[in-house]
Amino acid sequence: MAKSKQKGNHKSDKKKHIAKTWKTKRRTKDLDQIHSDMKPETAAKLLHQDVDYDVTGCAQHYCLHCARYFVDMRSLKEHFKSKVHKRRLKQLREEPYTQAEAERAAGMGSYIPPKKVEVKTQPIEEDMD
């Protein structure tokens, strides 16, 4: 009796980690990164980017708070009215977590509750090109 040739087992191994791939592909910036982007000098660079044809909307319509590009000004305005954007603004009201706060939580000092930060939707600049 001859040894049989092994058929293609383990074909599904390549598909096991596909959920993680999709999850990390659509991952947005963390809140502390967005807080650093909201500083005036960084915000000005992000809102007035050069034309980039690889990015949605040629990188001309960007939501600073959600770290997201939009196709045109109309979709950006609709996004500002959406629940997703308002929820993100609410998340950004709390000051970002710091190392000092982590040490206080571990018992190396007295607890001070996080401060609230005033966050408003970015101003819309309509260009008539």
N, C-alpha and C positions, 0 to 999 in steps of 0.2 A: 504494500500500500504506500503510495507516494504522499508526500506532505502537500497539503493543499496550499495554494497561494492565498495569502492574506488579502481579504477584500478591504476596501477603504473605510476602516473604522476611524473614529474620532473626527468625523467631518464637522461636527457641531462645535468643536473646540474654538474655532475662529469666531463663532457667533456669541460666545458666552459673555464677552466683555463689551458688547456693543452698546449697552445701556449707559455704561460709564463714559464711553466715547461721546455719545450724544449729549450727556449731561455737561461734560466739560467743554464741549464745543460752544454751547450757548451760555456759558457762565459769564455773568456780568461782573463789574468791579465791586469790590467790597465797600462798605460804607466809609471806612477810614480813608480809602483811596479817593473816594468821591469828595470827602471833606477837604482833602489836600488839593483836589482839582478846583474847588470852589474859591480858592484864594484868588484875589483879583488879577495878579499877573499870569497865573496859569489859566484862569477862566478866559481871559482875553485871547490867549493863544488858541484855546480849543474852540471858541466861538467864531474866530476869524481865521480859519484854516485855508491853506492853498487848495486849489482844485485837485482832487485825487480820484481818478476814474475807477480805482479798484474798490472804493468804499461806496455804500449806498448813498444816493443823492449827491455824489461827487464831493462828499464831506462838507457840504454847505449848510445843512440843516441838522444841528446836533442838539440833543437835550443834555444839558450839563448834569442834571440831577440823576437821570437814569442811565447815563453813559451810553447813549443810543443814537444812531444816525437815522434820518428819515428821508424819504424820497423827495418831498417838496414841502413848501411852507404850509400848505393846507393840512397835510397829515401831521405836521408838527403841532399846529394849533389844536387839532382834534386830540392829539395826545395830551396836551396840557389840560384839557377838560376831563380826561379819562380817570378812572378809579385807580389804575396802576400808577399814574404819575402822582396823584394826591397821596396815595399810600406811601410812596417813596419819600415825598416831602415830609410826611409825618415821621418816618424812620430817621430822617436826617436831622430832625429837631434836637435829638439827644446828642450831646458832645461825644466825640469818639473815645473809645476805651484806651487808657494809657497804662504804662508800666507802674506809675505811682498809684493808680487806682487798684491795680492788681495786688500791689504790696499792702495797701490798706485793707483789702478784702481778706488777705492772708493773716492779718493780725499785726502788721507792722505799722500801726498808727490808727487814728480814729477814722471812722467811716464818714465820708462826705458824699452826699448824693450827687449824681452827675448833673451838670448844668444844662439848661435848655438853650438852644441856639436859634436865633430868628432865621428862618429859611423861607424865601419867596421864589416864585417861578421866575426864571430868567426873562429879561426884557426881550421883546421880539423886534428885530430890525428888518423891516420890509424894504428890499431893494427893488427898484423898478429898472431892470436891465432891458 
